[in-house]
Amino acid sequence: MVAPGRLDAEWDRHRPAVFGVAYRVLGTVSDAEDVVQDVWLRAAQTSLAQVRDLSENGGPGVGDATQASRESHRHIGS
C-alpha cells in the first residue's frame, strides 16, 4: 500500500513514464502535459487505502502508463 506521505514521491518517480507515453501518442508537449495533469488528478483523488502500488501488477509505472494511454486516446477523441 502507498502511504499518504509517499504519493508525491511515487508520482515524481512515475511522471516521466506518463509523459513519455502521452507524448508518443499525441505528438506535442502541451497535449502530453495536459494528459500528465489529468492522470495526476485522477491519482490524487484515489483512496490510498485501495492502492497497493502505483505501478499496479505489471512492474514500475505500468499502471500509470496504462492511464496515460487511455487519457491520451480520450484527448484525441475530444
Buried (B, 14 or more C-beta within 10 A) or exposed (E): EBEEEEBEEBBEBBBEBBBBBBBEBBEEEEBBBBBBEBBBEEBEEEEBEEBEEBBBEEEEBBBBBBBBBBBBEEBEEE
